[in-house]
Amino acid sequence: MTLEAKKRIGFMPENTYLYKHLTGREFLRFNGKFFGMSGEALETRVNELLHEVGLFEAGNSYLKNYSK
């Protein structure tokens, strides 16, 4: 598998364990930090992603309350 293909693959775990205690916004921040993002750039990207998937209004809800 090429690096470009890996960049396009997502992962949605069936059981979130720790993550169910995070909001959608916190989850995206947590993952953004793995990619070296921080500050305003991270917050901008979090908001973009929440808008893109239609979850901006649910961004402060806990992941355990999201549907699959």
C-alpha positions as CSV (number, residue, x, y, z in Angstrom):
1,M,0.0,0.0,0.0
2,T,1.3,3.4,-0.9
3,L,1.7,6.3,1.5
4,E,-0.9,8.2,-0.5
5,A,-3.4,5.4,-0.1
6,K,-2.8,5.3,3.7
7,K,-3.5,9.0,3.9
8,R,-7.0,8.4,2.5
9,I,-7.9,5.5,4.8
10,G,-9.9,6.1,8.0
11,F,-10.6,4.0,11.0
12,M,-13.8,3.8,13.0
13,P,-13.4,1.4,16.0
14,E,-16.4,-0.6,17.1
15,N,-15.7,0.0,20.8
16,T,-14.1,3.3,21.7
17,Y,-13.1,2.5,25.3
18,L,-11.3,5.7,26.4
19,Y,-12.6,7.7,23.5
20,K,-16.3,7.4,24.6
21,H,-15.4,9.8,27.4
22,L,-14.3,12.5,24.9
23,T,-16.4,14.8,22.9
24,G,-16.1,14.8,19.1
25,R,-14.2,18.0,19.3
26,E,-11.8,16.6,22.0
27,F,-11.3,13.5,19.9
28,L,-10.3,15.5,16.9
29,R,-7.9,17.6,18.9
30,F,-6.4,14.5,20.4
31,N,-5.7,13.0,17.0
32,G,-4.6,16.3,15.5
33,K,-1.8,16.5,18.0
34,F,-0.5,13.2,16.7
35,F,0.1,14.9,13.5
36,G,1.9,17.8,15.1
37,M,-1.0,20.3,14.9
38,S,-1.6,22.8,17.6
39,G,-3.1,26.2,18.3
40,E,-5.2,28.1,15.8
41,A,-4.4,25.7,13.0
42,L,-5.7,22.7,15.0
43,E,-8.9,24.5,16.0
44,T,-9.5,25.6,12.4
45,R,-9.1,22.0,11.2
46,V,-11.3,20.6,13.9
47,N,-14.1,23.0,12.9
48,E,-13.6,22.2,9.2
49,L,-13.9,18.5,9.8
50,L,-16.9,18.8,12.0
51,H,-18.6,20.9,9.3
52,E,-17.5,18.5,6.6
53,V,-19.2,15.5,8.2
54,G,-22.2,17.4,9.4
55,L,-21.4,17.2,13.1
56,F,-20.5,20.8,13.9
57,E,-23.6,21.1,16.2
58,A,-22.7,17.8,17.9
59,G,-19.0,18.6,18.4
60,N,-19.4,19.1,22.1
61,S,-21.4,15.8,22.6
62,Y,-19.6,12.7,24.0
63,L,-18.7,10.1,21.4
64,K,-20.6,7.5,23.3
65,N,-23.8,9.4,22.3
66,Y,-22.9,9.4,18.5
67,S,-24.5,6.8,16.3
68,K,-22.4,4.7,14.0
